[in-house]
Amino acid sequence: MNKKVLLIIGGVALGACLLCAGIIVVAGALGVGLTQPAATVGDAFMTALKNGDYDAAYNLCAPSLQQELKSARNLETLVKNGKVQPTEWTFASRDISGDSGQLDGTVKFTGNREGTVRVVLAQVGGAWKVTGFNLKEK
């Protein structure tokens, strides 16, 4: 083959690679954008627990979880007695489907202990709310 044909084939291959990379970037951005509202609520819930603002954390809970917990003070007791007050966390997995979602990741607790975190969410009245959570030391 001559150089001109090789350059054309190389250019087409490069263009195809750039197109695929662009599609992947756009798909990733759309995926993050679609999961961001739920992740924001999950992060706000964890931040409230970290700061000891159990009223704020309780207010981010769905009515069904509020009914189960009974009060912000009971949420505080649950976290403190379980020794699972978070200090930092990362959600490595966001699984959002329709009106429900789940965030999974790693967490550090007071005393520099490590564990896992799961926050389950649902849309209630158009807003994302926490319907369950699991903070577990490794």
The first five atom37 places (N, CA, C, CB, O) and aatype in JSON, in Angstrom:
{
  "aatype": [12, 2, 11, 11, 19, 10, 10, 9, 9, 7, 7, 19, 0, 10, 7, 0, 4, 10, 10, 4, 0, 7, 9, 9, 19, 19, 0, 7, 0, 10, 7, 19, 7, 10, 16, 5, 14, 0, 0, 16, 19, 7, 3, 0, 13, 12, 16, 0, 10, 11, 2, 7, 3, 18, 3, 0, 0, 18, 2, 10, 4, 0, 14, 15, 10, 5, 5, 6, 10, 11, 15, 0, 1, 2, 10, 6, 16, 10, 19, 11, 2, 7, 11, 19, 5, 14, 16, 6, 17, 16, 13, 0, 15, 1, 3, 9, 15, 7, 3, 15, 7, 5, 10, 3, 7, 16, 19, 11, 13, 16, 7, 2, 1, 6, 7, 16, 19, 1, 19, 19, 10, 0, 5, 19, 7, 7, 0, 17, 11, 19, 16, 7, 13, 2, 10, 11, 6, 11],
  "atom_mask": [
    [1, 1, 1, 1, 1],
    [1, 1, 1, 1, 1],
    [1, 1, 1, 1, 1],
    [1, 1, 1, 1, 1],
    [1, 1, 1, 1, 1],
    [1, 1, 1, 1, 1],
    [1, 1, 1, 1, 1],
    [1, 1, 1, 1, 1],
    [1, 1, 1, 1, 1],
    [1, 1, 1, 0, 1],
    [1, 1, 1, 0, 1],
    [1, 1, 1, 1, 1],
    [1, 1, 1, 1, 1],
    [1, 1, 1, 1, 1],
    [1, 1, 1, 0, 1],
    [1, 1, 1, 1, 1],
    [1, 1, 1, 1, 1],
    [1, 1, 1, 1, 1],
    [1, 1, 1, 1, 1],
    [1, 1, 1, 1, 1],
    [1, 1, 1, 1, 1],
    [1, 1, 1, 0, 1],
    [1, 1, 1, 1, 1],
    [1, 1, 1, 1, 1],
    [1, 1, 1, 1, 1],
    [1, 1, 1, 1, 1],
    [1, 1, 1, 1, 1],
    [1, 1, 1, 0, 1],
    [1, 1, 1, 1, 1],
    [1, 1, 1, 1, 1],
    [1, 1, 1, 0, 1],
    [1, 1, 1, 1, 1],
    [1, 1, 1, 0, 1],
    [1, 1, 1, 1, 1],
    [1, 1, 1, 1, 1],
    [1, 1, 1, 1, 1],
    [1, 1, 1, 1, 1],
    [1, 1, 1, 1, 1],
    [1, 1, 1, 1, 1],
    [1, 1, 1, 1, 1],
    [1, 1, 1, 1, 1],
    [1, 1, 1, 0, 1],
    [1, 1, 1, 1, 1],
    [1, 1, 1, 1, 1],
    [1, 1, 1, 1, 1],
    [1, 1, 1, 1, 1],
    [1, 1, 1, 1, 1],
    [1, 1, 1, 1, 1],
    [1, 1, 1, 1, 1],
    [1, 1, 1, 1, 1],
    [1, 1, 1, 1, 1],
    [1, 1, 1, 0, 1],
    [1, 1, 1, 1, 1],
    [1, 1, 1, 1, 1],
    [1, 1, 1, 1, 1],
    [1, 1, 1, 1, 1],
    [1, 1, 1, 1, 1],
    [1, 1, 1, 1, 1],
    [1, 1, 1, 1, 1],
    [1, 1, 1, 1, 1],
    [1, 1, 1, 1, 1],
    [1, 1, 1, 1, 1],
    [1, 1, 1, 1, 1],
    [1, 1, 1, 1, 1],
    [1, 1, 1, 1, 1],
    [1, 1, 1, 1, 1],
    [1, 1, 1, 1, 1],
    [1, 1, 1, 1, 1],
    [1, 1, 1, 1, 1],
    [1, 1, 1, 1, 1],
    [1, 1, 1, 1, 1],
    [1, 1, 1, 1, 1],
    [1, 1, 1, 1, 1],
    [1, 1, 1, 1, 1],
    [1, 1, 1, 1, 1],
    [1, 1, 1, 1, 1],
    [1, 1, 1, 1, 1],
    [1, 1, 1, 1, 1],
    [1, 1, 1, 1, 1],
    [1, 1, 1, 1, 1],
    [1, 1, 1, 1, 1],
    [1, 1, 1, 0, 1],
    [1, 1, 1, 1, 1],
    [1, 1, 1, 1, 1],
    [1, 1, 1, 1, 1],
    [1, 1, 1, 1, 1],
    [1, 1, 1, 1, 1],
    [1, 1, 1, 1, 1],
    [1, 1, 1, 1, 1],
    [1, 1, 1, 1, 1],
    [1, 1, 1, 1, 1],
    [1, 1, 1, 1, 1],
    [1, 1, 1, 1, 1],
    [1, 1, 1, 1, 1],
    [1, 1, 1, 1, 1],
    [1, 1, 1, 1, 1],
    [1, 1, 1, 1, 1],
    [1, 1, 1, 0, 1],
    [1, 1, 1, 1, 1],
    [1, 1, 1, 1, 1],
    [1, 1, 1, 0, 1],
    [1, 1, 1, 1, 1],
    [1, 1, 1, 1, 1],
    [1, 1, 1, 1, 1],
    [1, 1, 1, 0, 1],
    [1, 1, 1, 1, 1],
    [1, 1, 1, 1, 1],
    [1, 1, 1, 1, 1],
    [1, 1, 1, 1, 1],
    [1, 1, 1, 1, 1],
    [1, 1, 1, 0, 1],
    [1, 1, 1, 1, 1],
    [1, 1, 1, 1, 1],
    [1, 1, 1, 1, 1],
    [1, 1, 1, 0, 1],
    [1, 1, 1, 1, 1],
    [1, 1, 1, 1, 1],
    [1, 1, 1, 1, 1],
    [1, 1, 1, 1, 1],
    [1, 1, 1, 1, 1],
    [1, 1, 1, 1, 1],
    [1, 1, 1, 1, 1],
    [1, 1, 1, 1, 1],
    [1, 1, 1, 1, 1],
    [1, 1, 1, 0, 1],
    [1, 1, 1, 0, 1],
    [1, 1, 1, 1, 1],
    [1, 1, 1, 1, 1],
    [1, 1, 1, 1, 1],
    [1, 1, 1, 1, 1],
    [1, 1, 1, 1, 1],
    [1, 1, 1, 0, 1],
    [1, 1, 1, 1, 1],
    [1, 1, 1, 1, 1],
    [1, 1, 1, 1, 1],
    [1, 1, 1, 1, 1],
    [1, 1, 1, 1, 1],
    [1, 1, 1, 1, 1]
  ],
  "atom_positions": [
    [[0.84, -1.18, 0.0], [0.0, 0.0, 0.0], [0.88, 1.24, 0.0], [-0.95, 0.0, 1.22], [2.0, 1.25, 0.51]],
    [[0.34, 2.28, -0.58], [1.13, 3.51, -0.58], [0.82, 4.35, 0.65], [0.87, 4.31, -1.86], [-0.13, 4.09, 1.38]],
    [[1.63, 5.34, 0.85], [1.53, 6.19, 2.04], [0.18, 6.89, 2.13], [2.63, 7.23, 2.04], [-0.37, 7.04, 3.22]],
    [[-0.36, 7.32, 1.01], [-1.62, 8.05, 1.0], [-2.76, 7.19, 1.54], [-1.94, 8.54, -0.42], [-3.57, 7.66, 2.33]],
    [[-2.83, 5.95, 1.13], [-3.87, 5.03, 1.6], [-3.72, 4.75, 3.09], [-3.82, 3.7, 0.8], [-4.7, 4.72, 3.83]],
    [[-2.47, 4.55, 3.53], [-2.22, 4.32, 4.95], [-2.62, 5.53, 5.79], [-0.75, 3.99, 5.19], [-3.18, 5.38, 6.87]],
    [[-2.34, 6.73, 5.3], [-2.73, 7.95, 6.03], [-4.25, 8.08, 6.11], [-2.14, 9.19, 5.35], [-4.78, 8.48, 7.15]],
    [[-4.95, 7.74, 5.04], [-6.41, 7.81, 5.05], [-6.98, 6.79, 6.05], [-6.99, 7.54, 3.63], [-7.87, 7.13, 6.83]],
    [[-6.47, 5.56, 6.03], [-6.93, 4.52, 6.97], [-6.63, 4.95, 8.41], [-6.25, 3.15, 6.65], [-7.48, 4.8, 9.28]],
    [[-5.44, 5.47, 8.65], [-5.08, 5.94, 9.98], [-5.97, 7.08, 10.45], [0.0, 0.0, 0.0], [-6.36, 7.13, 11.62]],
    [[-6.29, 8.0, 9.54], [-7.16, 9.12, 9.88], [-8.57, 8.67, 10.23], [0.0, 0.0, 0.0], [-9.17, 9.17, 11.18]],
    [[-9.09, 7.71, 9.46], [-10.42, 7.17, 9.74], [-10.42, 6.45, 11.09], [-10.87, 6.2, 8.61], [-11.35, 6.61, 11.88]],
    [[-9.39, 5.65, 11.35], [-9.3, 4.93, 12.63], [-9.21, 5.91, 13.79], [-8.07, 3.98, 12.63], [-9.87, 5.72, 14.81]],
    [[-8.4, 6.96, 13.65], [-8.28, 7.97, 14.71], [-9.62, 8.67, 14.94], [-7.19, 9.0, 14.34], [-10.02, 8.91, 16.08]],
    [[-10.29, 9.0, 13.85], [-11.6, 9.66, 13.98], [-12.6, 8.78, 14.7], [0.0, 0.0, 0.0], [-13.37, 9.25, 15.54]],
    [[-12.59, 7.48, 14.37], [-13.5, 6.54, 15.03], [-13.19, 6.44, 16.52], [-13.41, 5.14, 14.37], [-14.1, 6.39, 17.35]],
    [[-11.91, 6.41, 16.86], [-11.5, 6.34, 18.28], [-11.95, 7.6, 19.03], [-9.97, 6.18, 18.4], [-12.46, 7.51, 20.15]],
    [[-11.77, 8.76, 18.41], [-12.18, 10.02, 19.06], [-13.7, 10.07, 19.23], [-11.7, 11.23, 18.23], [-14.2, 10.55, 20.25]],
    [[-14.43, 9.59, 18.24], [-15.89, 9.55, 18.34], [-16.33, 8.64, 19.48], [-16.5, 9.07, 17.01], [-17.21, 9.01, 20.25]],
    [[-15.72, 7.46, 19.6], [-16.06, 6.54, 20.69], [-15.73, 7.16, 22.04], [-15.3, 5.2, 20.52], [-16.51, 7.05, 22.98]],
    [[-14.58, 7.79, 22.14], [-14.19, 8.43, 23.4], [-15.18, 9.53, 23.76], [-12.76, 9.01, 23.3], [-15.55, 9.67, 24.93]],
    [[-15.62, 10.3, 22.79], [-16.61, 11.35, 23.04], [-17.93, 10.79, 23.52], [0.0, 0.0, 0.0], [-18.55, 11.35, 24.42]],
    [[-18.36, 9.7, 22.91], [-19.61, 9.06, 23.33], [-19.49, 8.56, 24.76], [-19.96, 7.88, 22.38], [-20.43, 8.72, 25.54]],
    [[-18.37, 7.98, 25.11], [-18.16, 7.49, 26.48], [-18.19, 8.63, 27.48], [-16.82, 6.73, 26.59], [-18.81, 8.51, 28.54]],
    [[-17.54, 9.74, 27.16], [-17.53, 10.91, 28.06], [-18.94, 11.46, 28.25], [-16.59, 12.01, 27.51], [-19.34, 11.76, 29.37]],
    [[-19.68, 11.6, 27.17], [-21.05, 12.13, 27.26], [-21.94, 11.18, 28.06], [-21.64, 12.36, 25.85], [-22.71, 11.62, 28.91]],
    [[-21.83, 9.89, 27.79], [-22.64, 8.91, 28.53], [-22.3, 8.95, 30.02], [-22.41, 7.49, 27.98], [-23.2, 8.88, 30.86]],
    [[-21.03, 9.06, 30.35], [-20.63, 9.16, 31.75], [-21.17, 10.41, 32.41], [0.0, 0.0, 0.0], [-21.64, 10.37, 33.54]],
    [[-21.09, 11.51, 31.7], [-21.59, 12.78, 32.25], [-23.1, 12.71, 32.46], [-21.24, 13.95, 31.31], [-23.61, 13.2, 33.47]],
    [[-23.81, 12.12, 31.53], [-25.26, 11.97, 31.69], [-25.58, 11.06, 32.87], [-25.89, 11.41, 30.42], [-26.5, 11.34, 33.64]],
    [[-24.83, 9.98, 33.02], [-25.06, 9.06, 34.13], [-24.84, 9.74, 35.47], [0.0, 0.0, 0.0], [-25.64, 9.57, 36.38]],
    [[-23.77, 10.5, 35.6], [-23.51, 11.23, 36.85], [-24.58, 12.27, 37.07], [-22.11, 11.89, 36.82], [-25.05, 12.46, 38.19]],
    [[-24.97, 12.96, 36.0], [-26.0, 13.99, 36.13], [-27.33, 13.42, 36.61], [0.0, 0.0, 0.0], [-28.03, 14.07, 37.39]],
    [[-27.67, 12.24, 36.15], [-28.94, 11.62, 36.54], [-28.9, 11.12, 37.97], [-29.27, 10.48, 35.6], [-29.94, 11.07, 38.63]],
    [[-27.73, 10.74, 38.47], [-27.63, 10.21, 39.83], [-27.28, 11.29, 40.84], [-26.59, 9.12, 39.87], [-27.36, 11.05, 42.05]],
    [[-26.91, 12.48, 40.39], [-26.42, 13.51, 41.3], [-27.44, 13.96, 42.34], [-25.98, 14.69, 40.51], [-27.07, 14.12, 43.51]],
    [[-28.71, 14.18, 42.0], [-29.66, 14.61, 43.04], [-29.77, 13.62, 44.21], [-31.04, 14.82, 42.42], [-29.82, 14.04, 45.36]],
    [[-29.8, 12.35, 43.91], [-29.86, 11.35, 44.98], [-28.56, 11.34, 45.77], [-30.15, 9.94, 44.4], [-28.57, 11.26, 46.99]],
    [[-27.43, 11.41, 45.06], [-26.13, 11.42, 45.74], [-25.97, 12.66, 46.63], [-24.99, 11.37, 44.7], [-25.36, 12.58, 47.69]],
    [[-26.52, 13.77, 46.2], [-26.45, 14.99, 47.01], [-27.19, 14.81, 48.33], [-27.05, 16.2, 46.23], [-26.71, 15.23, 49.38]],
    [[-28.35, 14.17, 48.28], [-29.11, 13.92, 49.51], [-28.38, 12.92, 50.4], [-30.53, 13.39, 49.18], [-28.31, 13.09, 51.61]],
    [[-27.82, 11.86, 49.79], [-27.04, 10.89, 50.56], [-25.86, 11.54, 51.24], [0.0, 0.0, 0.0], [-25.56, 11.25, 52.4]],
    [[-25.18, 12.42, 50.52], [-24.03, 13.13, 51.08], [-24.46, 14.09, 52.2], [-23.29, 13.9, 49.99], [-23.78, 14.2, 53.22]],
    [[-25.58, 14.77, 52.01], [-26.1, 15.68, 53.04], [-26.47, 14.91, 54.31], [-27.33, 16.45, 52.5], [-26.23, 15.38, 55.42]],
    [[-27.05, 13.72, 54.14], [-27.4, 12.87, 55.27], [-26.14, 12.48, 56.04], [-28.16, 11.61, 54.79], [-26.1, 12.59, 57.27]],
    [[-25.13, 12.03, 55.33], [-23.87, 11.63, 55.97], [-23.19, 12.82, 56.64], [-22.93, 10.99, 54.94], [-22.63, 12.68, 57.73]],
    [[-23.24, 13.97, 56.0], [-22.64, 15.18, 56.58], [-23.35, 15.56, 57.88], [-22.71, 16.36, 55.58], [-22.71, 15.94, 58.86]],
    [[-24.67, 15.44, 57.89], [-25.43, 15.74, 59.11], [-25.04, 14.77, 60.23], [-26.95, 15.65, 58.84], [-24.88, 15.18, 61.38]],
    [[-24.88, 13.48, 59.9], [-24.44, 12.52, 60.92], [-23.03, 12.87, 61.41], [-24.46, 11.08, 60.35], [-22.76, 12.83, 62.61]],
    [[-22.15, 13.21, 60.5], [-20.78, 13.59, 60.86], [-20.77, 14.77, 61.82], [-19.96, 13.93, 59.6], [-20.04, 14.78, 62.81]],
    [[-21.6, 15.77, 61.52], [-21.64, 16.99, 62.33], [-22.48, 16.85, 63.59], [-22.18, 18.12, 61.5], [-22.57, 17.79, 64.39]],
    [[-23.1, 15.69, 63.79], [-23.95, 15.5, 64.96], [-25.26, 16.26, 64.86], [0.0, 0.0, 0.0], [-25.91, 16.51, 65.87]],
    [[-25.66, 16.64, 63.65], [-26.91, 17.37, 63.43], [-28.0, 16.34, 63.1], [-26.76, 18.43, 62.28], [-28.41, 16.19, 61.95]],
    [[-28.47, 15.66, 64.13], [-29.41, 14.56, 63.94], [-30.79, 15.05, 63.52], [-29.52, 13.75, 65.2], [-31.54, 14.31, 62.89]],
    [[-31.13, 16.29, 63.86], [-32.4, 16.86, 63.38], [-32.36, 16.97, 61.85], [-32.67, 18.24, 64.02], [-33.33, 16.6, 61.18]],
    [[-31.26, 17.49, 61.31], [-31.13, 17.63, 59.86], [-31.13, 16.25, 59.19], [-29.84, 18.4, 59.5], [-31.79, 16.06, 58.16]],
    [[-30.4, 15.29, 59.76], [-30.36, 13.93, 59.2], [-31.77, 13.32, 59.21], [-29.37, 13.04, 60.0], [-32.2, 12.71, 58.24]],
    [[-32.47, 13.49, 60.32], [-33.83, 12.95, 60.46], [-34.76, 13.57, 59.42], [-34.37, 13.2, 61.88], [-35.61, 12.89, 58.85]],
    [[-34.6, 14.87, 59.17], [-35.45, 15.56, 58.2], [-35.18, 15.11, 56.77], [-35.25, 17.05, 58.31], [-36.02, 15.31, 55.89]],
    [[-34.02, 14.52, 56.51], [-33.71, 13.99, 55.18], [-34.26, 12.58, 54.98], [-32.21, 13.99, 54.96], [-34.16, 12.01, 53.89]],
    [[-34.83, 12.01, 56.03], [-35.39, 10.66, 55.97], [-36.83, 10.68, 55.44], [-35.35, 9.99, 57.36], [-37.58, 11.63, 55.67]],
    [[-37.18, 9.63, 54.74], [-38.55, 9.47, 54.26], [-39.47, 9.25, 55.46], [-38.66, 8.28, 53.25], [-39.02, 8.78, 56.5]],
    [[-40.75, 9.57, 55.33], [-41.68, 9.36, 56.44], [-41.66, 7.93, 56.99], [-43.08, 9.7, 55.99], [-41.8, 7.74, 58.2]],
    [[-41.48, 6.94, 56.13], [-41.44, 5.55, 56.6], [-40.25, 5.31, 57.54], [-41.37, 4.58, 55.41], [-40.39, 4.6, 58.54]],
    [[-39.09, 5.88, 57.22], [-37.92, 5.72, 58.09], [-38.08, 6.58, 59.35], [-36.62, 6.11, 57.33], [-37.67, 6.16, 60.43]],
    [[-38.66, 7.75, 59.21], [-38.92, 8.58, 60.39], [-39.84, 7.84, 61.36], [-39.55, 9.93, 59.99], [-39.64, 7.89, 62.57]],
    [[-40.84, 7.16, 60.83], [-41.77, 6.4, 61.67], [-41.03, 5.26, 62.39], [-42.94, 5.84, 60.83], [-41.29, 4.98, 63.56]],
    [[-40.12, 4.63, 61.68], [-39.33, 3.54, 62.28], [-38.38, 4.06, 63.35], [-38.54, 2.79, 61.18], [-38.22, 3.45, 64.41]],
    [[-37.75, 5.2, 63.08], [-36.79, 5.77, 64.03], [-37.5, 6.44, 65.22], [-35.89, 6.79, 63.33], [-36.97, 6.45, 66.33]],
    [[-38.66, 6.98, 64.99], [-39.49, 7.68, 65.98], [-39.04, 9.12, 66.26], [-39.49, 6.9, 67.28], [-39.89, 10.0, 66.46]],
    [[-37.72, 9.38, 66.27], [-37.26, 10.75, 66.56], [-35.79, 10.91, 66.16], [-37.44, 11.08, 68.06], [-35.07, 9.93, 65.94]],
    [[-35.37, 12.17, 66.06], [-33.97, 12.47, 65.79], [-33.08, 11.97, 66.94], [-33.76, 13.98, 65.58], [-31.94, 11.56, 66.72]],
    [[-33.61, 12.01, 68.16], [-32.84, 11.52, 69.32], [-32.58, 10.02, 69.22], [-33.58, 11.83, 70.65], [-31.5, 9.54, 69.58]],
    [[-33.56, 9.27, 68.71], [-33.36, 7.84, 68.51], [-32.32, 7.57, 67.42], [-34.68, 7.16, 68.16], [-31.55, 6.61, 67.51]],
    [[-32.31, 8.41, 66.39], [-31.28, 8.3, 65.35], [-29.9, 8.55, 65.97], [-31.56, 9.31, 64.2], [-28.95, 7.82, 65.68]],
    [[-29.82, 9.56, 66.8], [-28.56, 9.86, 67.49], [-28.11, 8.67, 68.34], [-28.72, 11.11, 68.38], [-26.94, 8.29, 68.31]],
    [[-29.02, 8.1, 69.1], [-28.7, 6.95, 69.94], [-28.23, 5.77, 69.1], [-29.93, 6.54, 70.79], [-27.27, 5.08, 69.46]],
    [[-28.9, 5.54, 67.98], [-28.53, 4.45, 67.08], [-27.1, 4.62, 66.58], [-29.5, 4.38, 65.91], [-26.32, 3.66, 66.58]],
    [[-26.75, 5.81, 66.16], [-25.42, 6.08, 65.62], [-24.37, 6.02, 66.72], [-25.38, 7.46, 64.94], [-23.31, 5.4, 66.56]],
    [[-24.66, 6.66, 67.85], [-23.67, 6.69, 68.94], [-23.48, 5.33, 69.6], [-24.09, 7.71, 69.99], [-22.35, 4.93, 69.86]],
    [[-24.57, 4.62, 69.86], [-24.44, 3.3, 70.48], [-23.78, 2.3, 69.54], [-25.82, 2.77, 70.9], [-23.08, 1.39, 69.99]],
    [[-23.99, 2.47, 68.24], [-23.35, 1.61, 67.26], [-21.92, 2.02, 66.96], [0.0, 0.0, 0.0], [-21.2, 1.34, 66.23]],
    [[-21.52, 3.15, 67.54], [-20.17, 3.7, 67.32], [-19.86, 3.83, 65.83], [-19.1, 2.81, 67.99], [-18.79, 3.45, 65.36]],
    [[-20.84, 4.38, 65.11], [-20.7, 4.51, 63.66], [-20.87, 5.96, 63.19], [-21.71, 3.62, 62.96], [-21.45, 6.21, 62.13]],
    [[-20.37, 6.91, 63.98], [-20.43, 8.29, 63.55], [-19.37, 8.5, 62.47], [-20.22, 9.28, 64.75], [-18.17, 8.35, 62.73]],
    [[-19.8, 8.83, 61.25], [-18.83, 8.96, 60.15], [-17.98, 10.22, 60.27], [-19.56, 8.96, 58.82], [-18.43, 11.24, 60.79]],
    [[-16.75, 10.12, 59.79], [-15.88, 11.3, 59.7], [-15.56, 11.62, 58.24], [-14.58, 11.06, 60.48], [-15.35, 12.78, 57.9]],
    [[-15.53, 10.59, 57.39], [-15.38, 10.8, 55.94], [-15.89, 9.57, 55.21], [-13.89, 11.08, 55.56], [-15.95, 8.48, 55.78]],
    [[-16.26, 9.74, 53.96], [-16.84, 8.65, 53.18], [-16.68, 8.94, 51.71], [-18.32, 8.45, 53.53], [-16.44, 10.08, 51.3]],
    [[-16.81, 7.9, 50.93], [-16.8, 7.99, 49.48], [-17.84, 7.01, 48.95], [-15.38, 7.68, 48.89], [-17.84, 5.83, 49.3]],
    [[-18.73, 7.52, 48.11], [-19.69, 6.65, 47.45], [-19.06, 6.18, 46.13], [-21.06, 7.38, 47.2], [-18.94, 6.96, 45.19]],
    [[-18.67, 4.92, 46.08], [-18.02, 4.36, 44.89], [-19.05, 3.86, 43.89], [-17.08, 3.23, 45.27], [-18.74, 3.7, 42.71]],
    [[-20.27, 3.62, 44.35], [-21.3, 3.06, 43.48], [-22.59, 3.83, 43.68], [-21.51, 1.54, 43.76], [-23.04, 4.06, 44.8]],
    [[-23.18, 4.23, 42.55], [-24.49, 4.9, 42.54], [-25.41, 4.08, 41.65], [-24.38, 6.4, 42.05], [-25.16, 3.95, 40.45]],
    [[-26.44, 3.54, 42.22], [-27.39, 2.76, 41.43], [-28.76, 3.42, 41.56], [-27.43, 1.26, 41.92], [-29.45, 3.25, 42.56]],
    [[-29.13, 4.16, 40.53], [-30.41, 4.88, 40.54], [-31.27, 4.32, 39.41], [-30.19, 6.43, 40.39], [-30.84, 4.25, 38.26]],
    [[-32.49, 3.94, 39.77], [-33.41, 3.41, 38.77], [-34.79, 3.96, 39.07], [-33.41, 1.84, 38.77], [-35.43, 3.6, 40.06]],
    [[-35.25, 4.84, 38.2], [-36.57, 5.44, 38.39], [-36.6, 6.28, 39.66], [0.0, 0.0, 0.0], [-35.85, 7.24, 39.81]],
    [[-37.49, 5.91, 40.57], [-37.69, 6.68, 41.8], [-36.95, 6.11, 43.0], [-39.16, 6.77, 42.11], [-37.21, 6.52, 44.13]],
    [[-36.04, 5.17, 42.78], [-35.3, 4.6, 43.91], [-33.81, 4.54, 43.57], [-35.85, 3.2, 44.28], [-33.42, 4.52, 42.41]],
    [[-33.02, 4.5, 44.62], [-31.58, 4.46, 44.4], [-30.84, 3.93, 45.61], [0.0, 0.0, 0.0], [-31.39, 3.81, 46.7]],
    [[-29.58, 3.62, 45.37], [-28.73, 3.1, 46.43], [-27.32, 3.61, 46.2], [-28.76, 1.55, 46.47], [-26.8, 3.57, 45.09]],
    [[-26.7, 4.1, 47.26], [-25.33, 4.56, 47.24], [-24.51, 3.64, 48.12], [-25.21, 6.05, 47.71], [-24.88, 3.41, 49.27]],
    [[-23.41, 3.12, 47.61], [-22.55, 2.23, 48.38], [-21.13, 2.77, 48.34], [-22.6, 0.78, 47.84], [-20.69, 3.33, 47.34]],
    [[-20.43, 2.59, 49.45], [-19.05, 3.05, 49.47], [-18.32, 2.67, 50.74], [0.0, 0.0, 0.0], [-18.71, 1.76, 51.47]],
    [[-17.27, 3.41, 50.99], [-16.45, 3.18, 52.17], [-16.6, 4.37, 53.1], [-14.96, 2.96, 51.8], [-16.95, 5.47, 52.68]],
    [[-16.34, 4.13, 54.38], [-16.51, 5.17, 55.39], [-15.44, 5.02, 56.46], [-17.92, 5.1, 56.03], [-14.97, 3.92, 56.75]],
    [[-15.06, 6.15, 57.02], [-14.22, 6.15, 58.22], [-15.08, 6.67, 59.36], [-12.91, 7.01, 58.03], [-15.83, 7.63, 59.2]],
    [[-14.94, 6.01, 60.5], [-15.68, 6.4, 61.69], [-14.74, 7.09, 62.66], [-16.35, 5.18, 62.35], [-13.53, 7.08, 62.48]],
    [[-15.32, 7.7, 63.7], [-14.49, 8.28, 64.74], [-13.54, 7.2, 65.26], [-15.36, 8.87, 65.9], [-13.89, 6.02, 65.29]],
    [[-12.37, 7.61, 65.65], [-11.37, 6.64, 66.1], [-10.61, 6.03, 64.94], [0.0, 0.0, 0.0], [-9.88, 5.05, 65.11]],
    [[-10.78, 6.62, 63.73], [-10.06, 6.19, 62.53], [-10.36, 4.73, 62.14], [-8.58, 6.36, 62.73], [-9.52, 4.05, 61.54]],
    [[-11.55, 4.26, 62.49], [-11.97, 2.91, 62.11], [-12.6, 2.97, 60.73], [-12.96, 2.31, 63.15], [-13.21, 3.97, 60.37]],
    [[-12.46, 1.89, 59.96], [-12.97, 1.85, 58.6], [-14.16, 0.92, 58.47], [-11.87, 1.43, 57.64], [-14.32, -0.03, 59.24]],
    [[-15.0, 1.21, 57.48], [-16.15, 0.37, 57.27], [-16.79, 0.62, 55.93], [0.0, 0.0, 0.0], [-16.2, 1.21, 55.03]],
    [[-18.02, 0.14, 55.81], [-18.79, 0.32, 54.58], [-20.05, 1.14, 54.89], [-19.16, -1.05, 53.96], [-20.55, 1.16, 56.01]],
    [[-20.53, 1.8, 53.86], [-21.75, 2.59, 53.98], [-22.68, 2.25, 52.83], [-21.42, 4.12, 54.0], [-22.26, 2.07, 51.69]],
    [[-23.95, 2.17, 53.16], [-25.01, 2.02, 52.16], [-26.12, 2.98, 52.56], [-25.53, 0.53, 52.06], [-26.59, 2.97, 53.7]],
    [[-26.55, 3.8, 51.61], [-27.68, 4.7, 51.82], [-28.7, 4.38, 50.73], [-27.24, 6.22, 51.78], [-28.39, 4.45, 49.54]],
    [[-29.91, 4.04, 51.14], [-30.99, 3.71, 50.22], [-31.93, 4.91, 50.18], [-31.75, 2.39, 50.65], [-32.29, 5.47, 51.22]],
    [[-32.32, 5.29, 48.97], [-33.14, 6.49, 48.8], [-34.34, 6.22, 47.9], [-32.29, 7.62, 48.21], [-34.37, 5.25, 47.13]],
    [[-35.32, 7.08, 48.02], [-36.49, 7.03, 47.13], [-37.01, 8.45, 46.96], [-37.61, 6.09, 47.71], [-36.82, 9.31, 47.82]],
    [[-37.66, 8.67, 45.85], [-38.29, 9.97, 45.65], [-39.64, 9.95, 46.36], [-38.46, 10.3, 44.13], [-40.48, 9.08, 46.13]],
    [[-39.82, 10.94, 47.22], [-41.06, 11.08, 47.97], [-41.57, 12.5, 47.7], [-40.85, 10.82, 49.52], [-40.93, 13.48, 48.08]],
    [[-42.71, 12.59, 47.05], [-43.25, 13.91, 46.74], [-42.32, 14.73, 45.86], [0.0, 0.0, 0.0], [-42.28, 15.96, 45.98]],
    [[-41.57, 14.07, 44.99], [-40.67, 14.77, 44.07], [-39.29, 15.08, 44.64], [0.0, 0.0, 0.0], [-38.44, 15.63, 43.93]],
    [[-39.05, 14.73, 45.91], [-37.75, 14.99, 46.53], [-37.11, 13.67, 46.95], [-37.9, 15.94, 47.76], [-37.81, 12.75, 47.37]],
    [[-35.8, 13.57, 46.83], [-35.09, 12.38, 47.28], [-35.02, 12.36, 48.8], [-33.68, 12.32, 46.68], [-34.7, 13.36, 49.43]],
    [[-35.34, 11.2, 49.37], [-35.31, 11.01, 50.82], [-34.61, 9.69, 51.14], [-36.75, 11.03, 51.41], [-34.63, 8.76, 50.33]],
    [[-34.01, 9.62, 52.3], [-33.34, 8.41, 52.76], [-34.39, 7.46, 53.29], [-32.26, 8.72, 53.85], [-35.18, 7.83, 54.17]],
    [[-34.42, 6.24, 52.77], [-35.37, 5.23, 53.24], [-34.68, 4.16, 54.09], [-36.09, 4.58, 52.05], [-35.34, 3.36, 54.74]],
    [[-33.37, 4.16, 54.06], [-32.6, 3.2, 54.88], [-31.13, 3.49, 54.77], [0.0, 0.0, 0.0], [-30.67, 4.13, 53.82]],
    [[-30.38, 3.01, 55.75], [-28.93, 3.18, 55.7], [-28.29, 2.09, 56.53], [-28.51, 4.58, 56.21], [-28.9, 1.53, 57.44]],
    [[-27.04, 1.81, 56.17], [-26.27, 0.8, 56.89], [-24.83, 1.29, 57.0], [-26.35, -0.6, 56.18], [-24.15, 1.47, 55.99]],
    [[-24.39, 1.48, 58.21], [-23.02, 1.86, 58.5], [-22.41, 0.7, 59.27], [-22.94, 3.21, 59.31], [-22.86, 0.37, 60.37]],
    [[-21.39, 0.1, 58.69], [-20.87, -1.14, 59.29], [-19.35, -1.1, 59.31], [-21.36, -2.39, 58.51], [-18.7, -0.83, 58.3]],
    [[-18.79, -1.37, 60.49], [-17.33, -1.43, 60.62], [-16.82, -2.71, 59.98], [-16.89, -1.35, 62.12], [-17.47, -3.76, 60.06]],
    [[-15.64, -2.61, 59.36], [-15.03, -3.8, 58.72], [-14.51, -4.74, 59.77], [-13.9, -3.4, 57.77], [-13.96, -5.79, 59.44]]
  ]
}
